[in-house]
Amino acid sequence: MADAPAREDVQKWNRWFAVECNNHAWRLAEQVSRTPAEDEEMVHAAHAATLHWSRVGTELHQARAAMLLGQVHALVGDGKRALRYARESFAFVTARQDTPGWELAFAHAVLANAAAANDERSLHNTHYARAIFEATFRTVPAP
């Protein structure tokens, strides 16, 4: 029987898998079209990233993992789950004082996508407009 790995090694592996699974899920999510197998792989990768971030990440990592879950579940048409994860992430991101503009815009976009997947038109319209505003506003120079 092999010796158990050192705690530091397990932490490194968890971080490595969190990053790799996260990036893989986002790459799949950004594709214009996916096969059903790619959709399934995207969802699995997003959940794997979330698991590994729960082991080694900060609250911010976990909020971003929830954002990823909101996006991938919206893309596969699971509106209820998408909305739950998107709302969780949105609450964290908007409560922080130091959230960058790009992240606010992205949180609005994911929440809009999740709302659309759940057929909540009013919520979709509100956050879609905010996502566009936030994304545009951050390019305007401050006075």
Secondary structure, 3 states (H helix, E strand, C coil): CCCCCCHHHHHHHHHHHHHHHHHHHHHHHHCCCCCHHHHHHHHHHHHHHHHHHHHHCCHHHHHHHHHHHHHHHHHCCCHHHHHHHHHHHHHHHHHCCCCCHHHHHHHHHHHHHHHHHCCCHHHHHHHHHHHHHHHHHCCCCCC
